[in-house]
Amino acid sequence: MPTLPADEEIVVYSIPMRTKFRGITVREGALWRGPAGWTEWSPFNDYDPAESAPWLDAALEAAYDPFPPRLRDSIPVNCTVPAVRPDAALKIVLASGGCRTAKVKVAEPGQSLAADCDRVAAVREALGHTGKIRVDANTNWSVDDAISAIGAIDRAAGGLEYVEQPCKSVAELAQVRRAVTVLIAADESIRRAEDPYLVARAEAADIAVIKVQPLGGIAAALKIAAQIGLPVVVSSALETSIGLQQSLALAAALPQLPYACGLNTIALLNQDAVEQSLIARDGAIAVPTRRIAPDRLAQITADPPTRERWLARIHDVAS
């Protein structure tokens, strides 16, 4: 039975973000080495013990179990563009390691639809007409707002690949999907749902976004990918490269991978746990041939209060 290591073997990290993302400016988490290699546990700070439990299952799986056989050696990835000004968005795409797909954050609280359209238009300028643009609203639209906004942003983009999680509920997603021609992807409606298959049964999405830590590990994510009946996009949960290697292992093991994956997210962090970060080159990330280990722990180790808070969290979840 997988067990936690001793407290002194757990490294708690704290890494500033390059730009505010998902409402946070600092990314925190825990790293440790198990029999199979190093692993990461990094549920967001606003997650309670129940929601953090699958993340711990994923970390323990990676600590004890080998990764599944891989079917590909590299994973095509998108770059991620936070809710920044158009000039900054353009620079992010140009510096993304050759990514030909961009995921752009929209519907940021306090920002306008016009700002979203300007950001997406700048991304189109950077990508050219052959690049692909997908946007992520993180549940922040109502049904009516989503329908209106998707039309406007689709025009600004010169065509969207898909819109990720425009509304909160599965019923709302289904309404939006019936009203627009752009494909709809489900993220929160899968990873934060009691029933991850409801989106498919309700015909509420065209694409399933799956994430290793929130779903409880690679084995659980592979099961959902096999049974949900939708094409899959593997996305990160904003981990360091230690956690990201789990997502790459998942993407490498999937029988089909029709879309670029959301795994080029180390660029959102000011530092990483490893010197040679898992980042895109020519629009793809090479799948490591062996488990990687941190070599920059001194640079990212959290202060004592943060460490104690995270140790208390993990023991709370484990109990």
C-alpha positions as CSV (number, residue, x, y, z in Angstrom):
1,M,0.0,0.0,0.0
2,P,1.5,3.4,-1.0
3,T,2.4,5.5,2.0
4,L,3.7,9.0,2.5
5,P,7.4,9.6,3.3
6,A,8.6,11.1,6.5
7,D,8.1,14.8,6.8
8,E,11.8,15.5,6.5
9,E,11.8,13.8,3.1
10,I,9.1,16.1,1.6
11,V,10.3,19.3,-0.1
12,V,7.7,22.1,-0.2
13,Y,8.3,24.6,-3.0
14,S,7.2,28.1,-3.7
15,I,7.7,29.6,-7.2
16,P,6.5,33.1,-8.3
17,M,4.4,33.2,-11.5
18,R,5.5,35.3,-14.4
19,T,2.0,36.7,-14.7
20,K,-1.0,36.4,-12.5
21,F,-2.7,33.2,-13.7
22,R,-5.8,31.4,-12.4
23,G,-6.0,34.2,-9.7
24,I,-2.6,33.3,-8.2
25,T,0.9,34.9,-8.3
26,V,2.8,32.2,-6.5
27,R,2.6,28.4,-7.3
28,E,3.2,26.1,-4.3
29,G,3.4,22.3,-3.9
30,A,5.3,19.4,-2.4
31,L,7.9,17.0,-4.0
32,W,9.3,13.8,-2.7
33,R,11.0,10.6,-4.0
34,G,9.3,7.3,-3.9
35,P,10.5,3.8,-5.0
36,A,9.6,4.6,-8.7
37,G,11.0,8.1,-8.7
38,W,10.2,11.7,-7.8
39,T,6.6,12.8,-7.6
40,E,4.6,16.0,-7.0
41,W,1.5,16.9,-5.0
42,S,0.2,20.4,-5.7
43,P,-3.5,21.0,-5.3
44,F,-4.3,24.7,-5.4
45,N,-4.6,26.4,-2.0
46,D,-8.3,26.9,-2.3
47,Y,-9.0,23.2,-2.6
48,D,-10.4,21.4,0.5
49,P,-9.2,18.0,1.6
50,A,-11.9,16.1,-0.4
51,E,-10.9,17.8,-3.6
52,S,-7.2,17.5,-2.9
53,A,-7.5,13.7,-2.2
54,P,-7.3,12.6,-5.9
55,W,-4.2,14.8,-6.3
56,L,-2.6,12.7,-3.5
57,D,-3.6,9.5,-5.2
58,A,-1.9,10.7,-8.3
59,A,1.3,11.6,-6.4
60,L,1.4,8.3,-4.6
61,E,0.8,6.4,-7.9
62,A,3.8,8.2,-9.5
63,A,6.0,7.6,-6.5
64,Y,5.4,3.8,-6.5
65,D,4.4,2.8,-10.0
66,P,6.3,2.9,-13.3
67,F,4.8,4.9,-16.1
68,P,2.9,3.0,-18.8
69,P,4.5,2.1,-22.1
70,R,4.7,5.0,-24.4
71,L,3.3,5.1,-28.0
72,R,5.1,8.3,-29.0
73,D,8.3,10.1,-28.2
74,S,7.1,13.7,-28.3
75,I,3.9,15.5,-27.6
76,P,2.6,18.5,-29.7
77,V,1.6,21.3,-27.3
78,N,-0.1,24.6,-27.2
79,C,1.3,27.7,-25.6
80,T,-0.8,29.3,-22.9
81,V,-1.6,33.0,-23.0
82,P,-2.9,34.5,-19.7
83,A,-5.3,37.4,-19.7
84,V,-2.7,40.0,-20.6
85,R,-2.5,43.0,-22.9
86,P,-2.3,42.3,-26.7
87,D,1.3,43.3,-27.0
88,A,2.3,40.9,-24.2
89,A,0.1,38.1,-25.7
90,L,1.9,38.5,-29.0
91,K,5.3,38.2,-27.3
92,I,4.3,35.1,-25.4
93,V,3.3,33.3,-28.6
94,L,6.5,34.3,-30.4
95,A,8.6,33.1,-27.5
96,S,6.7,29.8,-27.1
97,G,9.2,27.4,-28.6
98,G,7.5,27.1,-32.0
99,C,4.0,26.3,-30.8
100,R,1.5,26.5,-33.6
101,T,-1.5,26.3,-31.3
102,A,-2.3,28.9,-28.5
103,K,-4.7,28.6,-25.7
104,V,-5.9,32.1,-24.7
105,K,-7.5,32.9,-21.4
106,V,-10.7,35.0,-21.7
107,A,-13.6,36.0,-19.5
108,E,-11.2,37.2,-16.8
109,P,-13.3,39.0,-14.0
110,G,-13.0,42.7,-14.4
111,Q,-12.0,42.6,-18.1
112,S,-14.2,43.3,-21.1
113,L,-15.1,41.2,-24.1
114,A,-13.3,43.9,-26.2
115,A,-10.1,43.1,-24.3
116,D,-10.6,39.4,-25.0
117,C,-11.0,40.1,-28.7
118,D,-8.0,42.3,-28.9
119,R,-5.9,39.7,-27.1
120,V,-7.0,36.9,-29.5
121,A,-6.5,39.1,-32.5
122,A,-2.9,39.7,-31.3
123,V,-2.4,36.0,-31.0
124,R,-3.7,35.5,-34.5
125,E,-1.1,38.0,-35.7
126,A,1.6,36.1,-34.0
127,L,0.5,32.7,-35.2
128,G,-0.4,33.7,-38.8
129,H,-3.4,32.2,-40.6
130,T,-2.3,28.6,-40.3
131,G,-2.0,28.5,-36.5
132,K,-4.8,27.3,-34.2
133,I,-6.4,29.3,-31.4
134,R,-8.4,27.9,-28.6
135,V,-9.8,29.9,-25.7
136,D,-10.6,29.1,-22.1
137,A,-13.3,30.9,-20.1
138,N,-12.9,28.9,-16.9
139,T,-16.7,28.7,-16.3
140,N,-17.0,32.5,-16.1
141,W,-19.8,33.1,-18.6
142,S,-23.5,32.8,-18.4
143,V,-25.2,30.9,-21.3
144,D,-26.3,34.1,-23.0
145,D,-22.9,35.8,-22.5
146,A,-21.1,32.7,-23.8
147,I,-23.1,32.6,-27.0
148,S,-22.5,36.2,-27.7
149,A,-18.8,36.2,-26.7
150,I,-18.0,33.0,-28.6
151,G,-19.3,34.6,-31.8
152,A,-17.3,37.8,-31.3
153,I,-14.1,36.0,-30.3
154,D,-14.4,33.5,-33.2
155,R,-14.5,36.5,-35.6
156,A,-11.5,38.2,-33.9
157,A,-9.6,34.9,-34.1
158,G,-10.4,34.3,-37.7
159,G,-11.8,31.0,-36.5
160,L,-11.4,29.2,-33.2
161,E,-10.3,25.6,-32.7
162,Y,-12.6,25.2,-29.6
163,V,-13.8,27.0,-26.5
164,E,-12.9,25.4,-23.2
165,Q,-15.4,25.4,-20.3
166,P,-17.5,28.5,-21.2
167,C,-20.0,27.9,-18.4
168,K,-20.1,26.1,-15.0
169,S,-22.7,23.4,-15.3
170,V,-23.1,20.6,-17.7
171,A,-26.6,21.7,-18.5
172,E,-25.2,25.2,-19.5
173,L,-22.5,23.7,-21.6
174,A,-25.1,21.7,-23.5
175,Q,-27.2,24.8,-24.1
176,V,-24.1,26.7,-25.5
177,R,-23.0,23.7,-27.6
178,R,-26.4,23.6,-29.3
179,A,-26.3,27.4,-30.0
180,V,-22.8,27.8,-31.5
181,T,-20.8,26.2,-34.3
182,V,-17.5,26.3,-32.5
183,L,-16.5,23.1,-30.7
184,I,-16.9,23.0,-26.9
185,A,-14.3,21.4,-24.6
186,A,-15.1,20.3,-21.0
187,D,-12.4,20.7,-18.3
188,E,-13.9,21.6,-14.9
189,S,-17.0,19.6,-15.7
190,I,-14.8,16.5,-15.8
191,R,-12.0,17.0,-13.3
192,R,-14.2,18.6,-10.6
193,A,-17.2,16.4,-11.2
194,E,-18.6,13.5,-9.2
195,D,-19.5,11.9,-12.6
196,P,-16.9,12.8,-15.2
197,Y,-18.9,11.0,-17.9
198,L,-22.0,13.2,-17.6
199,V,-20.7,15.7,-20.2
200,A,-20.6,13.0,-22.8
201,R,-24.1,11.5,-21.9
202,A,-25.6,15.0,-21.9
203,E,-23.9,15.8,-25.3
204,A,-22.5,18.9,-23.7
205,A,-19.0,18.8,-25.1
206,D,-17.1,17.8,-28.2
207,I,-13.7,17.4,-26.5
208,A,-12.6,16.2,-23.1
209,V,-9.7,17.9,-21.3
210,I,-8.1,15.5,-18.8
211,K,-5.5,16.3,-16.1
212,V,-3.5,13.7,-14.2
213,Q,-3.5,15.1,-10.7
214,P,-7.1,16.1,-10.4
215,L,-8.3,12.8,-11.8
216,G,-6.3,10.7,-9.4
217,G,-3.4,9.5,-11.5
218,I,-2.4,8.2,-14.9
219,A,-4.3,4.9,-14.6
220,A,-7.6,6.8,-13.7
221,A,-7.1,9.3,-16.5
222,L,-6.4,6.5,-19.1
223,K,-9.7,4.9,-18.0
224,I,-11.7,8.1,-18.4
225,A,-10.0,8.7,-21.8
226,A,-11.0,5.2,-22.9
227,Q,-14.6,5.3,-21.7
228,I,-15.7,8.9,-22.2
229,G,-16.2,8.6,-25.9
230,L,-14.7,12.0,-26.8
231,P,-11.4,13.0,-28.3
232,V,-9.0,14.0,-25.5
233,V,-6.6,16.9,-24.8
234,V,-4.1,16.3,-21.9
235,S,-3.5,19.4,-19.9
236,S,-1.3,20.3,-17.0
237,A,-2.3,21.5,-13.6
238,L,0.4,24.1,-13.5
239,E,3.0,21.8,-12.0
240,T,6.8,21.9,-12.0
241,S,8.5,19.6,-14.5
242,I,8.4,16.8,-11.8
243,G,4.6,16.7,-12.0
244,L,4.5,17.6,-15.7
245,Q,6.4,14.4,-16.6
246,Q,3.3,12.5,-15.4
247,S,1.1,14.3,-17.9
248,L,3.6,13.7,-20.7
249,A,3.6,10.0,-19.8
250,L,-0.2,10.0,-20.0
251,A,-0.2,11.8,-23.4
252,A,2.5,9.4,-24.6
253,A,0.4,6.3,-23.6
254,L,-2.9,7.4,-25.3
255,P,-3.9,5.4,-28.4
256,Q,-5.0,8.6,-30.1
257,L,-3.9,12.2,-29.6
258,P,-5.7,14.4,-32.2
259,Y,-5.1,17.7,-30.6
260,A,-2.1,19.6,-29.2
261,C,-1.9,19.2,-25.5
262,G,-1.8,22.0,-22.8
263,L,1.5,21.0,-21.4
264,N,3.9,23.9,-22.2
265,T,3.1,25.6,-18.9
266,I,6.5,25.8,-17.3
267,A,6.8,29.1,-19.1
268,L,4.2,30.5,-16.7
269,L,6.6,29.9,-13.8
270,N,9.6,32.1,-12.9
271,Q,11.6,29.0,-11.8
272,D,11.4,25.2,-12.0
273,A,12.5,22.2,-10.0
274,V,14.9,21.1,-12.7
275,E,17.6,22.9,-14.7
276,Q,16.5,21.3,-18.0
277,S,12.8,22.1,-18.0
278,L,10.2,20.2,-19.9
279,I,9.4,22.9,-22.5
280,A,8.4,23.1,-26.1
281,R,10.9,23.0,-28.9
282,D,9.5,23.2,-32.5
283,G,6.0,23.1,-31.0
284,A,6.5,19.8,-29.1
285,I,7.9,18.5,-25.8
286,A,10.1,15.4,-25.9
287,V,8.9,12.6,-23.6
288,P,11.7,11.9,-21.1
289,T,13.2,8.5,-21.6
290,R,13.7,8.0,-17.8
291,R,12.2,9.6,-14.7
292,I,13.6,13.0,-14.0
293,A,14.7,14.3,-10.6
294,P,14.9,17.8,-9.2
295,D,18.3,19.5,-9.3
296,R,17.2,23.0,-8.2
297,L,15.6,22.4,-4.9
298,A,17.6,25.1,-3.1
299,Q,16.2,27.7,-5.4
300,I,12.6,26.9,-5.0
301,T,12.3,25.6,-1.3
302,A,9.5,27.4,0.5
303,D,9.9,29.3,3.8
304,P,9.2,27.5,7.1
305,P,5.6,28.8,7.5
306,T,4.6,27.7,4.0
307,R,6.3,24.3,4.6
308,E,4.4,23.7,7.8
309,R,1.1,24.7,6.1
310,W,1.7,22.2,3.3
311,L,2.7,19.4,5.7
312,A,-0.5,20.0,7.7
313,R,-2.5,19.9,4.4
314,I,-1.0,16.6,3.2
315,H,-1.5,14.9,6.6
316,D,-5.1,16.3,6.7
317,V,-5.8,14.8,3.3
318,A,-4.0,11.5,4.0
319,S,-6.1,11.0,7.2
